[in-house]
């Protein structure tokens, strides 16, 4: 897959927006990279779950996507449909410090 430069923005529970640049091959990979980086960072408050939104702005071609944390986590917890998706989900779970199957 083609890697794309993205700007990811997440609001913490204090309504503070946090943005960072990531390079990712998929939308959910960009979300996972941002969550992994922001969680535990001293300047970032607790990041909500459920309806908390993550905005991913792909640089080239410029496209903006919005994903709810609950939708991302539901996708991540479902069984992968292809070998590539299984490997991707495993890598993202590891990146986020989640228990592996």
N, C-alpha and C positions, 0 to 999 in steps of 0.2 A: 504494500500500500504506500501511497505517496504521503510523505510527512508534510504537515502544514503548520505555519506559524499562527498562533492564536493568542488572543487576549481573553482571559477568563476573569469574570467578576462574580464575587459571592458576597452577600451581606451577612454579617454575623448577627447574633440575637440582640445586639445593642444598636442595630440598624446602621452600622458602619460598613461601607463598601470597601472591599479589598480586591484589587486587580493585579494579575500577574501574567507574564508572557510565558507560554509553554509551546513546545513543538510536539505534535501528536499526529497519529495516522487516522484516528477516529474521534468522533464527538465524545464518546464516553471515556476514551483514553485521556482526552484533554481535561474532562471533569475530574477523573481520578488523580491526575498529576497535580491539579490545583488543590484538591482536598488534602492530598498527602503533604503538600508543601505548607498549606495554611494551618492545618491542625497542629496544635501545640506551639505555634509561633507566638512569642510573647506579645506582639502587637494586635493579635487577632483574638476577639472574644469567641465564645462558643458558637459553633455553626449549627444551625438548626437542622432538623430532618423533615420528613414529610413534604410539606408544601414549599419549603425553602427553595428558591430558584437560583440556578446557576446560569449565567449568560456567557456564551462562548462566541466570540467574534473572530471568524477566520479572516486572515489578512488578505490572501490572494487566492481566488477571487473573494472579494469582501462579502461575507454572509454572516448573519447573526442568528444564533440558535439559543433557545431557552429551554432548560431541562429542570424538572423538579427532582430534588434529592430522592424522593420516594420512588420515582420512575427509574432513576439510575440504579438505586439499590435493588429494585425488583428485577431489572434486567441482569444485574450482576449475580443475583442469587439463582436465576434460572439456569438450567442445564444448557450448555452451548450446543448449537445445531450443527456446526461444522468443526473439523479439527482446528482450523485457524481461530475460530471463535472460542473454543475451549481453552486454547493456549492463551489467548488475549485475556479472557476472564480470570484465569489462574494468575497471570502476571499482575493484573490490576488488583486482585484480592491481596496478593503478596505486598504490593506497593502500599496498600491501605492498612496493612497489618491485620487483615482479616483471617479467620480460621479457614484453612484449605479443606476441601472435601476429602 
